[in-house]
Each structure stands twice: as C-alpha cells, then as structure tokens.
Amino acid sequence: MSLVSAWLRIPFWQRVVAGFVLGALAGWMLGPASGVWLKPLGDLYVTLIKMIAVPLVFFAVINAVSSLHGQKSVAALGGRTFLWFAATATLAVSVGLAVGWVVQPGKGLTGLMMAPDYQVREVPTPVQVLLDIVPANPFKALTEGKILQVIFFAGLLGFALVKLGERSAGLRKLAGEASDAMVQVTRFVLEMTPIGTFGLIGSLVGTYGFEKLLPLGSYIGALYLACALHIVVVYGSLLLAHGLNPWKFFRGAAPGMQVAFVSSSSFASMPVALRSVTHNLGVDKDYAAFAVPLGASIKMDGCGAIYPALTSIFVAQYFGLDLSMNQYFVILLASVLGSFGTAGVPGTATVMVTLVLSAANLPLEGIGLLVAIDRILDMMRTMTNVTGQMLVPVLVAKETGLLDREVYESASTNVGLEEGEPRSG
C-alpha cells in the first residue's frame, strides 16, 4: 500500500509524461511487434474511458438541469456557451488559413500517393443532423454512445423532474447520488491513464515508420504549429481578457490535454476534461456537466476549423490552384458552420474537410494524400479540440459568476485519487 501511496503522490501529469516517454522507448525497441504487445493496454484504457462516459453524462446532465433551474437560466448559459464556441472556431479557422499562407506546406510537393482505401465521405445535410439529435430509442442512444442524443434525453428528463416538484424529490436525489458515484468511478479509471498512455504511444511509435512522415513533414509541422499558436496565443489572450492567468488554466487543463493527445478522441477525453474543469479549474459542476459534453460533440477547433482551413490551402498549393478572396471566405464560413452542422457525426475531421473542399470547389482527392498520416495529425487536432472544450466553460463561468476563483488560482494537476479521498484496496 505504501508503494501505491507513493505513486499517487506523484503529480498526475508527471505520471502521464512518464508513461508517454517509456511507451515511446518501448515502441521504438519493439518495432511492429508493439502492436501485439502494447496496443491491448491502450485499447483497454480507451474502452474503460468510453465505459464511464455515457452514464457519467446521463446522470450529470439530469442532476445539472434540475440544480440549475431557478438559479441560472439554462437557455441563457447555453446560448452564451454556443456563442463562444462559434467565436473561437472563427479564430481557429483564421489561424489555420494564416499558417497555411505563410508556411505553404503544399508548395514543391510532387508524386504523393493517394491512399488506396480512401473513399469520399458523405456529408449529412443540416436537417439530417438536427433530426439525429432526437433519439428514436433513448436506450439505444445510451448503448451506442451518441452523446448529443443522451444530452437531449437527459435534459428533457431533468426538466420533467423539475416540473414534478416534490413528487420527484426522491428521483432527483437518486440522480444526484448516481452522478456522484460516476464521478468516483471516473477517478478510479483515470488512475489507469499512465498505463493507457504507455500502450497507446508505444503501439503508435512501433507501427509508424518515418517513411510515412517525411514526405508530408511540412504539412505535419504546419498543423502542429497552427494548433500550438491557437492554444497558446488565442486561448491565452482570451483568458487574459477575462482577467484569468493562462498558466493556471493550462496547469489545470493539462490532464485533459494529455489524454486527448494520446487517445485522439474527444469522446474518450470527455470524463477527464470534465473532471479537470470542475476539480482543477473551479467551474460550477452543474454548468460544466452539460457544457463539456456539448463541447465534445460540437466544439472542434482542431478537427473542424484549423484542419479543414489548412488542408484547403495545402490542396490548392499541391494542385497549383490560386485561391480567390471569395474562396477564402467560403472556407471560413463552411468551417465555422460545418463544425456545428456535423455535430455528433463519426469521423468529424474527414467529414469536415470534405465539406469545406466541396464548398470551395477544390479537389477532394487531396484528402486521400493525408490518410497515411492521419493518426499523427489527429493527436494534435484532438488536443486542440479538448483544450477549447475546457476553455469555453471557464470563460462563461467567469462571466456569469459560476467560477470558483480560489480553486482556479490553486489549479491542481491531479484528476485521479488524492490524499483524503477513498481508495480501493
């Protein structure tokens, strides 16, 4: 038990970094065999995270709606949150276009091979997306992990409990207790993050060869640069404008950012992002309970804004096409609106870039050139997504008095078990 206590006393982010470094070394040493030996560890971790995500959101949203009712307008909070989603997405597209214009990642490239298994993704219509928010079978939505449908049904159920008043007091209390129980389960599962990181990074390093990365090195560098600028400069400036210390935010958000980077999944990162926002950054847990899951579905600054914008520049440069000002505007508009219009659609990044290239009348074949390196791109795209999904609730909470400034200023980096909290064993 003393060994476990010593392990838990190490800051969470340091444990994850250790898993990252050791995983990279193990993957390099094992080579392709890492897919056999290390990948199951990563797969198990991602499965555990997905296991807790849906019940965590379901009970948290029910509890949040009934708790926020009568204190803060849920509609007003939702509207403010949505506006910040749109504003930061617009800034993200601008950063992607600017970096593409300066770095010019598609210039001078020739002879790139399109992935043989690439197929053009069908872009759903806005009407289809809106209709898909309402679940025909709530239980099916729960089992399939359709977060927007889960949020819709849980929110409706929460409003119903409020309208029933004292007749539903017991059920409301049960939802609150179930939400607390899922938070505790989340703490247990998050202790697996260093091991999951070890497996995910190890298998990635072992199975990816440099021959896949070198031809598109300039594009990879441009994407990572654009995402880094957006996270540090844009997000940092918005925090400063709200009178918040950016370093405190990034310190508290670090666990969510780390998990997003290694898992490449906003859905899998959602439980740790929610825990980071409430436990580390002081956002009201009832507001965060619907803002963070909502962001995991529609807030995609990396996949839905920077990536389509930068890819549009890359494709135009590779095929020797000059973009007009009208096309730049179309790319900006399609990226911002499309990120909401493809909410909850699997493979958001591919769908989004298909939509934007189609709108700007650019060759869709350009997407197939990037399929071989998509996993490397997705790590940074997803980290940008999740950072934005944590940032917006902090900004809105600051504007509406739902931010505990004392917790924010102390900015813990630990989202798992801590001294004084119950432990198994």
C-alpha positions as CSV (number, residue, x, y, z in Angstrom):
1,M,0.0,0.0,0.0
2,S,2.9,2.3,0.7
3,L,4.0,1.8,-3.0
4,V,0.5,2.8,-4.2
5,S,0.5,5.9,-1.9
6,A,4.0,6.9,-3.2
7,W,2.7,6.5,-6.8
8,L,-0.4,8.6,-6.1
9,R,1.7,11.4,-4.5
10,I,3.4,12.0,-7.9
11,P,1.5,14.7,-9.8
12,F,-0.8,13.2,-12.4
13,W,0.8,15.0,-15.3
14,Q,4.2,13.6,-14.4
15,R,2.9,10.1,-14.3
16,V,1.3,10.5,-17.7
17,V,4.6,12.0,-19.1
18,A,6.5,9.0,-17.7
19,G,4.0,6.7,-19.5
20,F,4.5,8.7,-22.7
21,V,8.3,8.5,-22.6
22,L,8.5,4.9,-21.6
23,G,5.9,4.0,-24.2
24,A,7.8,5.7,-26.9
25,L,11.0,3.9,-25.9
26,A,9.3,0.5,-25.7
27,G,7.6,1.1,-29.1
28,W,10.9,2.1,-30.7
29,M,12.6,-1.1,-29.3
30,L,9.8,-3.5,-30.2
31,G,9.0,-2.1,-33.6
32,P,6.0,-3.6,-35.4
33,A,5.7,-6.1,-32.5
34,S,4.5,-3.3,-30.3
35,G,1.1,-3.6,-32.0
36,V,0.8,-7.1,-30.4
37,W,2.3,-6.4,-27.0
38,L,1.4,-2.8,-26.3
39,K,-1.8,-2.0,-28.2
40,P,-4.0,-4.1,-26.0
41,L,-3.1,-1.9,-23.0
42,G,-4.1,1.3,-24.9
43,D,-7.3,-0.3,-26.2
44,L,-8.2,-1.4,-22.7
45,Y,-7.8,2.1,-21.4
46,V,-9.8,3.7,-24.1
47,T,-12.6,1.1,-23.6
48,L,-12.6,1.9,-19.8
49,I,-13.0,5.6,-20.6
50,K,-15.8,5.0,-23.0
51,M,-17.5,2.7,-20.5
52,I,-17.9,5.6,-18.0
53,A,-18.5,8.4,-20.4
54,V,-22.2,7.8,-21.2
55,P,-23.5,7.1,-17.7
56,L,-21.4,10.0,-16.4
57,V,-23.0,12.4,-18.8
58,F,-26.5,11.0,-18.4
59,F,-26.7,11.3,-14.7
60,A,-24.7,14.6,-14.6
61,V,-27.0,16.3,-17.1
62,I,-30.1,15.2,-15.2
63,N,-28.7,16.5,-12.0
64,A,-27.4,19.7,-13.6
65,V,-30.7,20.7,-15.2
66,S,-32.6,20.2,-12.0
67,S,-30.0,22.0,-10.0
68,L,-29.5,25.0,-12.3
69,H,-33.3,25.5,-12.7
70,G,-34.3,28.6,-10.8
71,Q,-30.7,29.8,-10.2
72,K,-29.3,30.5,-13.7
73,S,-31.2,30.3,-17.0
74,V,-30.1,27.1,-18.7
75,A,-31.1,28.6,-22.0
76,A,-29.0,31.8,-21.4
77,L,-26.0,29.7,-20.3
78,G,-26.4,27.5,-23.4
79,G,-26.6,30.5,-25.7
80,R,-23.6,32.2,-24.2
81,T,-21.6,28.9,-24.5
82,F,-22.7,28.4,-28.1
83,L,-21.6,32.0,-29.0
84,W,-18.1,31.3,-27.5
85,F,-17.9,28.1,-29.5
86,A,-18.6,30.0,-32.7
87,A,-16.2,32.8,-31.9
88,T,-13.3,30.6,-31.0
89,A,-14.0,28.4,-34.1
90,T,-13.8,31.6,-36.3
91,L,-10.5,32.5,-34.7
92,A,-9.2,28.9,-35.3
93,V,-10.1,29.0,-39.0
94,S,-8.2,32.3,-39.3
95,V,-5.1,30.8,-37.6
96,G,-5.3,27.8,-40.0
97,L,-5.5,30.0,-43.1
98,A,-2.7,32.3,-41.9
99,V,-0.3,29.4,-41.1
100,G,-1.1,27.8,-44.4
101,W,-0.5,31.0,-46.3
102,V,2.9,31.6,-44.5
103,V,4.3,28.1,-44.3
104,Q,2.9,27.0,-47.7
105,P,3.0,23.2,-46.9
106,G,1.8,22.1,-50.4
107,K,4.5,24.0,-52.4
108,G,7.1,22.0,-54.1
109,L,5.5,18.6,-53.4
110,T,5.1,16.1,-56.2
111,G,4.3,12.4,-56.6
112,L,2.3,11.9,-53.4
113,M,0.3,8.6,-53.5
114,M,-3.3,8.7,-52.6
115,A,-4.4,6.0,-50.0
116,P,-5.8,3.0,-51.8
117,D,-8.6,2.6,-49.3
118,Y,-9.7,6.3,-49.4
119,Q,-13.4,6.9,-50.1
120,V,-15.2,10.2,-50.2
121,R,-17.3,10.6,-47.1
122,E,-20.9,11.6,-47.5
123,V,-21.7,14.9,-45.8
124,P,-25.1,14.8,-44.0
125,T,-27.5,17.6,-44.5
126,P,-28.2,20.1,-41.7
127,V,-31.7,18.7,-41.5
128,Q,-30.4,15.1,-41.0
129,V,-28.1,16.3,-38.2
130,L,-30.9,18.1,-36.4
131,L,-33.2,15.1,-36.7
132,D,-30.5,12.8,-35.4
133,I,-30.3,14.8,-32.1
134,V,-33.6,13.4,-31.0
135,P,-33.3,9.7,-30.2
136,A,-35.9,7.3,-31.5
137,N,-34.9,4.9,-28.8
138,P,-33.1,6.5,-25.7
139,F,-31.8,3.2,-24.6
140,K,-30.2,2.6,-28.0
141,A,-28.6,6.0,-27.8
142,L,-27.1,5.1,-24.4
143,T,-25.7,1.8,-25.7
144,E,-24.3,3.3,-28.9
145,G,-22.7,6.3,-27.0
146,K,-24.5,9.0,-29.1
147,I,-23.7,11.9,-26.7
148,L,-25.9,14.6,-28.3
149,Q,-28.9,12.2,-28.1
150,V,-28.0,11.3,-24.5
151,I,-27.8,15.0,-23.6
152,F,-31.1,15.7,-25.2
153,F,-33.0,12.9,-23.4
154,A,-31.2,13.6,-20.1
155,G,-32.0,17.3,-20.3
156,L,-35.7,16.6,-21.1
157,L,-35.9,14.2,-18.2
158,G,-34.2,16.7,-15.9
159,F,-36.8,19.4,-16.8
160,A,-39.6,16.8,-16.2
161,L,-38.3,16.2,-12.7
162,V,-38.3,19.9,-12.0
163,K,-41.9,20.3,-13.2
164,L,-43.0,17.4,-11.0
165,G,-41.7,19.3,-8.0
166,E,-41.8,17.5,-4.7
167,R,-43.3,14.4,-6.3
168,S,-39.9,13.7,-7.9
169,A,-37.7,14.7,-5.0
170,G,-36.5,11.1,-4.4
171,L,-35.7,10.6,-8.1
172,R,-33.8,13.9,-8.2
173,K,-31.8,12.9,-5.1
174,L,-31.1,9.5,-6.7
175,A,-29.8,11.2,-9.9
176,G,-27.5,13.3,-7.8
177,E,-26.2,10.3,-5.9
178,A,-25.7,8.4,-9.2
179,S,-23.8,11.4,-10.6
180,D,-21.5,11.4,-7.5
181,A,-21.0,7.7,-7.9
182,M,-20.0,8.1,-11.5
183,V,-17.5,10.8,-10.6
184,Q,-15.9,8.4,-8.1
185,V,-15.7,5.7,-10.8
186,T,-14.1,8.2,-13.1
187,R,-11.4,8.9,-10.5
188,F,-10.6,5.2,-10.3
189,V,-10.5,4.8,-14.1
190,L,-8.3,7.9,-14.6
191,E,-5.6,6.2,-12.5
192,M,-5.1,3.9,-15.5
193,T,-4.1,6.9,-17.7
194,P,-0.3,6.4,-17.4
195,I,-0.6,2.7,-18.3
196,G,-3.0,3.6,-21.2
197,T,-0.6,6.3,-22.4
198,F,2.2,3.7,-22.3
199,G,0.2,1.3,-24.5
200,L,-1.2,3.9,-27.0
201,I,2.1,5.7,-27.6
202,G,4.1,2.5,-27.7
203,S,2.0,0.9,-30.3
204,L,1.9,4.2,-32.4
205,V,5.7,4.6,-32.4
206,G,6.3,1.0,-33.2
207,T,3.9,0.7,-36.1
208,Y,4.5,4.1,-37.7
209,G,7.6,4.4,-39.9
210,F,9.4,7.6,-40.8
211,E,8.8,6.8,-44.4
212,K,5.1,7.8,-43.9
213,L,6.0,11.1,-42.2
214,L,8.9,12.5,-44.2
215,P,7.1,13.3,-47.5
216,L,4.5,15.3,-45.6
217,G,6.7,16.7,-42.9
218,S,6.0,20.3,-43.8
219,Y,2.2,19.7,-43.6
220,I,2.6,18.0,-40.2
221,G,4.7,20.8,-38.9
222,A,2.2,23.4,-40.2
223,L,-0.7,21.7,-38.5
224,Y,1.2,21.4,-35.2
225,L,2.3,25.0,-35.4
226,A,-1.2,26.3,-36.1
227,C,-2.7,24.3,-33.2
228,A,0.0,25.4,-30.9
229,L,-0.5,29.1,-31.8
230,H,-4.2,28.8,-31.4
231,I,-3.9,27.1,-27.9
232,V,-1.2,29.4,-26.6
233,V,-1.9,32.8,-28.3
234,V,-5.6,32.8,-28.9
235,Y,-6.8,30.9,-25.8
236,G,-4.1,32.7,-23.7
237,S,-5.3,36.1,-24.9
238,L,-9.0,35.3,-24.2
239,L,-8.1,34.2,-20.7
240,L,-6.1,37.4,-20.1
241,A,-9.0,39.5,-21.4
242,H,-11.2,37.8,-18.8
243,G,-8.6,38.6,-16.0
244,L,-7.5,35.0,-15.7
245,N,-4.0,33.7,-15.5
246,P,-3.4,31.5,-18.6
247,W,-0.7,29.5,-16.8
248,K,-3.2,28.5,-14.2
249,F,-5.6,27.3,-16.9
250,F,-3.1,25.2,-18.8
251,R,-1.9,23.7,-15.5
252,G,-5.4,22.7,-14.5
253,A,-6.3,21.6,-18.1
254,A,-3.1,19.6,-18.6
255,P,-4.6,16.2,-17.7
256,G,-7.4,16.6,-20.3
257,M,-4.9,17.8,-22.9
258,Q,-2.6,14.8,-22.3
259,V,-5.4,12.3,-22.5
260,A,-6.7,13.9,-25.7
261,F,-3.3,13.8,-27.3
262,V,-2.6,10.1,-26.7
263,S,-6.2,8.9,-27.2
264,S,-7.1,11.1,-30.3
265,S,-10.7,11.0,-29.1
266,S,-12.8,13.9,-27.7
267,F,-15.3,11.4,-26.5
268,A,-12.7,9.3,-24.7
269,S,-11.2,12.5,-23.2
270,M,-14.5,13.9,-22.0
271,P,-14.5,12.4,-18.5
272,V,-11.1,13.7,-17.7
273,A,-11.9,17.0,-19.3
274,L,-15.0,17.3,-17.1
275,R,-13.0,16.4,-14.0
276,S,-10.3,18.9,-15.0
277,V,-12.8,21.8,-15.5
278,T,-14.6,21.2,-12.2
279,H,-11.9,19.9,-9.8
280,N,-8.9,21.8,-11.1
281,L,-10.3,25.0,-12.6
282,G,-13.3,25.7,-10.3
283,V,-16.1,25.7,-12.9
284,D,-19.6,25.1,-11.3
285,K,-20.1,21.3,-11.7
286,D,-23.8,21.6,-12.8
287,Y,-22.9,24.0,-15.6
288,A,-19.9,22.0,-16.6
289,A,-22.0,18.8,-16.7
290,F,-23.7,19.9,-19.9
291,A,-21.2,22.4,-21.3
292,V,-18.3,19.9,-21.5
293,P,-20.3,17.0,-23.1
294,L,-21.9,19.5,-25.5
295,G,-18.4,20.7,-26.4
296,A,-17.2,17.2,-27.0
297,S,-19.9,16.9,-29.7
298,I,-19.8,20.3,-31.4
299,K,-16.6,22.2,-30.3
300,M,-13.9,21.1,-32.8
301,D,-11.3,23.9,-33.2
302,G,-8.7,21.4,-34.3
303,C,-10.7,18.9,-36.4
304,G,-13.5,21.2,-37.6
305,A,-11.7,24.6,-38.1
306,I,-7.9,24.5,-38.3
307,Y,-7.6,21.2,-40.1
308,P,-10.1,22.0,-42.9
309,A,-8.7,25.5,-43.4
310,L,-5.0,24.4,-43.5
311,T,-5.9,21.4,-45.7
312,S,-7.7,23.7,-48.2
313,I,-4.5,25.8,-48.5
314,F,-2.4,22.6,-48.9
315,V,-4.6,21.1,-51.6
316,A,-4.7,24.3,-53.5
317,Q,-0.9,24.6,-53.4
318,Y,-0.3,21.0,-54.3
319,F,-2.6,21.1,-57.3
320,G,-1.2,24.6,-58.4
321,L,-4.5,26.4,-57.8
322,D,-4.8,30.1,-56.8
323,L,-7.5,30.7,-54.2
324,S,-9.6,33.8,-54.7
325,M,-10.9,36.0,-51.8
326,N,-14.3,34.5,-52.4
327,Q,-12.9,31.0,-51.8
328,Y,-11.1,32.1,-48.6
329,F,-14.4,33.5,-47.3
330,V,-16.2,30.2,-48.3
331,I,-13.6,28.2,-46.4
332,L,-14.0,30.4,-43.3
333,L,-17.8,30.2,-43.4
334,A,-18.0,26.5,-44.2
335,S,-15.6,25.6,-41.5
336,V,-17.4,27.5,-38.8
337,L,-20.9,26.5,-39.7
338,G,-19.9,23.0,-40.8
339,S,-18.4,22.2,-37.4
340,F,-21.9,22.6,-35.9
341,G,-23.6,21.1,-38.8
342,T,-21.7,17.8,-38.5
343,A,-22.1,17.6,-34.7
344,G,-22.0,14.0,-33.5
345,V,-21.1,12.6,-36.9
346,P,-18.4,9.9,-36.7
347,G,-15.1,10.9,-38.3
348,T,-15.7,14.6,-37.9
349,A,-12.3,15.7,-39.3
350,T,-12.8,13.8,-42.6
351,V,-16.4,14.9,-43.0
352,M,-15.5,18.5,-42.2
353,V,-12.6,18.7,-44.7
354,T,-14.8,17.0,-47.4
355,L,-17.5,19.6,-46.8
356,V,-15.0,22.6,-46.9
357,L,-13.2,21.4,-50.0
358,S,-16.5,20.8,-51.8
359,A,-17.8,24.3,-50.8
360,A,-14.6,25.9,-52.1
361,N,-14.6,23.8,-55.2
362,L,-11.2,22.2,-54.5
363,P,-10.2,18.6,-55.5
364,L,-11.4,16.0,-52.9
365,E,-8.6,13.7,-54.0
366,G,-6.3,15.9,-51.8
367,I,-7.8,14.3,-48.7
368,G,-6.6,10.9,-49.8
369,L,-3.0,12.2,-49.7
370,L,-3.2,12.7,-46.0
371,V,-4.8,9.5,-44.9
372,A,-1.5,7.7,-44.2
373,I,-0.5,10.3,-41.6
374,D,-4.0,10.9,-40.1
375,R,-3.2,9.3,-36.8
376,I,-0.3,11.7,-36.2
377,L,-2.4,14.7,-37.2
378,D,-5.3,13.5,-35.1
379,M,-3.3,13.7,-31.9
380,M,-2.7,17.4,-32.1
381,R,-6.2,18.1,-33.6
382,T,-7.9,16.4,-30.7
383,M,-5.8,18.1,-28.1
384,T,-6.8,21.4,-29.6
385,N,-10.5,20.3,-29.6
386,V,-10.4,19.3,-26.0
387,T,-8.5,22.4,-24.8
388,G,-11.2,24.5,-26.4
389,Q,-13.9,22.3,-24.8
390,M,-12.4,23.2,-21.4
391,L,-11.6,26.8,-22.2
392,V,-15.2,27.9,-23.1
393,P,-16.8,26.7,-19.8
394,V,-14.1,28.6,-17.9
395,L,-14.8,31.8,-19.8
396,V,-18.6,31.5,-19.5
397,A,-18.3,30.6,-15.8
398,K,-16.1,33.7,-15.2
399,E,-18.7,35.9,-17.0
400,T,-21.7,34.5,-15.1
401,G,-20.2,34.1,-11.6
402,L,-20.0,30.3,-11.8
403,L,-16.2,30.2,-11.4
404,D,-14.6,29.5,-8.0
405,R,-11.6,31.8,-8.3
406,E,-9.9,30.3,-5.3
407,V,-9.9,26.8,-6.9
408,Y,-8.8,28.3,-10.3
409,E,-5.9,30.1,-8.7
410,S,-4.7,26.9,-6.9
411,A,-5.0,24.9,-10.2
412,S,-4.3,21.3,-9.3
413,T,-3.0,19.0,-12.0
414,N,-4.3,15.8,-10.3
415,V,-7.7,14.4,-11.5
416,G,-7.4,10.9,-10.0
417,L,-7.4,9.7,-6.5
418,E,-5.8,12.1,-3.9
419,E,-4.8,12.1,-0.3
420,G,-8.0,12.2,1.7
421,E,-10.1,10.6,-1.0
422,P,-11.3,7.0,-0.8
423,R,-9.1,4.4,-2.4
424,S,-9.8,0.8,-3.3
425,G,-8.0,-2.0,-1.5
